[in-house]
Amino acid sequence: MNQSDCPEAKVPVFVFFSIGVVSLAENLLVVVAVICNRNLHSPMYCFICSLAAFNTIASLTKTWENLMIVFADVGQLMREGVSETRMDDVIDSLLCMSFVGSIFSFLAIAVDRYITIFHALRYHNIMTMQRTKIILAIIWTTCGVSAVLMVKFFQFTFIMICFVVFFIVSLVIICFLYVYMFMLARTHARSIKVLPVSEGSRDSLTLTILFGAFVVCWAPFFLHLIVIMLCPMNPYCECYRSLFQLHVVLLMSHALIDPAIYAFRSAELRHTFKKMLYTCAHK
């Protein structure tokens, strides 16, 4: 209950629904493009495909949640029914899974780019497709298990703290990797006086943009969790908490933004998108 003078920000359901449907279509397009184009069958694009798959799960989950809200508003669903509560737990688990999966995908991509830039001659021996599949299997299994545990025990403050700490520590690790890569790449370029920008550096810049978008979209939500833990009754904190629905819109927008960045930065993906859309339009 909001005890402050700040009115709770309300976002129409159709806004959530629209973002969910569009982002679902976009991320499915990325997944299908990577699967269908053999030129994109590389470790980096496999991790990008995994990231898009997690975004797809998030979009599908939020779309389904919004449909449940609509049905509840017209009296077709009970808000506190047993089956509805279980479905809500499943939705929350899938959302947690998509978040944790996005973090792990960014970590995997960051490590892959590090190897590409600084161990270029050994890259194909280190990052084989078999190892990539094993890494992806570990990521998806870990995300599934951790998401169920987080939702089941989220009412405990310790679990909420672990969730926030995981987010902060992951951001620090990924930021360190990217800053370290750019610093070493810049020093290396100066020492050998290479003017053209390498493909690895361009990919790293693209992924840095993706990571920046992730931080901007998810950080307000995690600040909301921190506010709940540190000052649940403070009126100033409650003013921030009143913006929760806007934080959710921003969080959902992450899945909407990523495919646009892929298309803008990757010529191969742009070509694949155009080919797929042209084929569908002329069927």
N, C-alpha and C positions, 0 to 999 in steps of 0.2 A: 504494500500500500504506500502510495506517494504521500508523505506528510509535509512536503515543502510547498511553496507557492508556484513552483514550476509545473505547468501543465504537461502531461505525458504526450509526447509526439506520436501521432497516429499516422500510419502509412496504409493507404487502401490495399486491400487484398489483391486486387488486379495488378498492382505494381509488382508485388512479390511473384505473382503467377507469371507475369510477362517476362520478368528477368529470368525466372527458372526455366521457362519453355525455350527462350532464345538461347540461353547459355547451354542448355541441354543439347539443342541442335548443333550449336557451334562445336562443342567438345566431342560430340559423336562424329562430326565431320573430320576432326583432327585424328581421332582414333582410327577411323576407316581409311583416311589418307595414308597414315603411317603403315597400316597393315597391307594396303593394296600396292603401294609404290616400293619396289625392291630397292630403289636408291636410298630410301629412308630406313632401311634395315640395318641400322648401326646402333651401338650402345647408347649414344646420346639421344637419338630419336626414340629409342625404346623407353628411356626414362621420361622423355617428354610425353610419349604416349601414355605411360603410367600416370603421369601428372594429370593429363587430360581425362583419363579414366576416373581418377579420384574426383576431379571437378564434375564429371558427368554424374557420379553417384550423389554428390552434394546437390546438384541442380535437380536431379530426379527426386531426391528425398524432400527438398524444400517445396517442389511442385506438388508432391503428394500430400505434404503437410498442409499446404494452402487449400487443397481440395477438401481435406478433412475439416478444416476451419469453416469453409463454405457450407458443407453438409451439416455441421454442428449448428451454424447460424440459422439454417432453415428447419432445424429440428429433426433431421434425419440421423444424427449421431448424438450419443450422450457424451458430454465432455469428461465425465468421471467414470465411465463404464469400464469394466474389467478388460474387455478386448481393446477398447480405445486406449487405455493406459499402457497395455502391452505394445500396441502399435506405436505409441508415443516413445516408448523405450527403444524400439527398433529404429525409429527415425533418429533419435538422439545418438544411438550407437553408430549408425551410418554416417551421420554428420561428424562425429568424433573421428571415425575411421578416415573420412576424406581429409580432415585437417591434418591428422598425424601422417597420413600417406603423402600429403603435399610437402610436409616438412622433410620426410625421408627422401622423397623424390628430388627435392632441391639439394639435399646433402649428396645424394648419388651423382647428380648432374655436376655439382661443384667439384667433386673428386675426379669425375671423368674429364672435366675440362682441365683440371690441374695436370693430370697424366698426359693429356693431349698436348699441352703447351710445353711442359718441362721434361717429358719422357717420350717425345714424338717418335723416335726410332724404335722404341720398344712397346709403343701403344697397342699394336695389334696382338702382341704376345701377352700383354697384361690384361687388356679388356677384350676378352673373347666373348662371342655371343653366348657360349655355354655359361661362363661366369656371370654374364649379364642376366641370364634367365634365373640363375641361382639367387642373385642379389634381389631380383624382382620378387621371387617366391618368398624370400625372407621378409622383404618389406611388407607384402600383402598379408602374410601370416601374422607378423608382429602387430600390424595395424588392426587387424580383425580382433585379435585377443585383447590388446590394450584398450580398444574402444569399448568392448563389452564390459571389461573391468571398471573403466572410468565411469560409465553410465550407471552400473550397478551400485557403485560405492561413492558416487559423486556428492552425496549429501554429507559425507565426512570432509571436514575442512582440510585434512591432510591430502586427500586426493585432489581437491581443487588447487591446493598449493603446488602439488607435483605437476599438475597440468600447466599452470602458469610458469613454473620454473623450467619445465621442458621447452615451452615456447621461447623463453628468454635465452636459455642456454643454446638452443638450436640456432637462434638468430645470431648470437655471438660467434658460434663456430662457422656458420656460413659466411658471415661478414668478414671474419678473419681470413678465410680461404680466398675470397674474392679480392680483398685488399692485398693480400700476400701475392696472389697471382699477378695482379696489375702492376705492383711494385717491381717484382722480378722481371716481368715481361718488358717493362719500360727500361729497366737497367740493362737488360740483355739487348734490347733494340739499340740503345745508345752505344753499347760497347762494340756492336758489329755494324752499326750505322745502316740499319735496314729501314728504308722509308715506307714501303708498302705495308698496309695492315694485313696481317695473316688471317686465314680463315678461322683459326682457333681463337684469336683475339676477338674477331667479330662475333663468333658464337658466344664467347664469354660475356661480351657486352650485352648481347640479346638476353642471356640468362640473368644478368645483373638487373636488367630492366624488369624481367619477369619477377625476380625476387623482390625488387622494390615495390612493385604493384601488390605483391602478396603481403608485405609488411604494412603498407598503407591501408589495405582493405581489412586485415585481421587485427591490427593493433588496437583500434577502439574497442572491439569486443573483449579483448583480454584486459584492457584497462577497466572495462565494466566489471569483470570478475574480480580484479584487484580491489576495486571500490567496494564491492559487496563484502569482501573479507575484512578490509581495514576500517571502513567507516559506514556500516549499514544504516545508521540512524542519523548521520550528519546531514543537515538540509542542503548543503552545497554538494555533497556527494549524491544526494537524491536527485538534484537537478541534472547531474550527469546521467544518472540511471534512467531518468525520464526520456532520454534519447535512445533507448534500447532498440526500438524498431528501426531507427535510422542506422544504427550500428549493424543490424542484421542485413539491411539493404546493401550497405557497403561490403559486408562479408560476402553476400551473394554475387555482388558485382565482380568479384575477383574471377569467378568462373566465366564471366562475360568478357572480361578484358583480355585474358590470356590468349585465346585463339586469334584475336585481332593483332596481338604482338607477334605471334607466330607468323601470321600471314604477311605482316609488314616487314619483318626482318629476314625471313627465309624465302629465297627465290624458288627453291625446290618445292616447298609446301604451297606457295602461291600457284605454281604451275599445276600441281596436283589438284588443288581446290578448283581451279578454272576448268581442268579437264573433267573432273567429276560433275561439276555443275552443268557444263556443256552437254555431257552425256545424258544427264537426267532431263535436261530441257528439250532434247531432241529425240527422246524415246516416244 
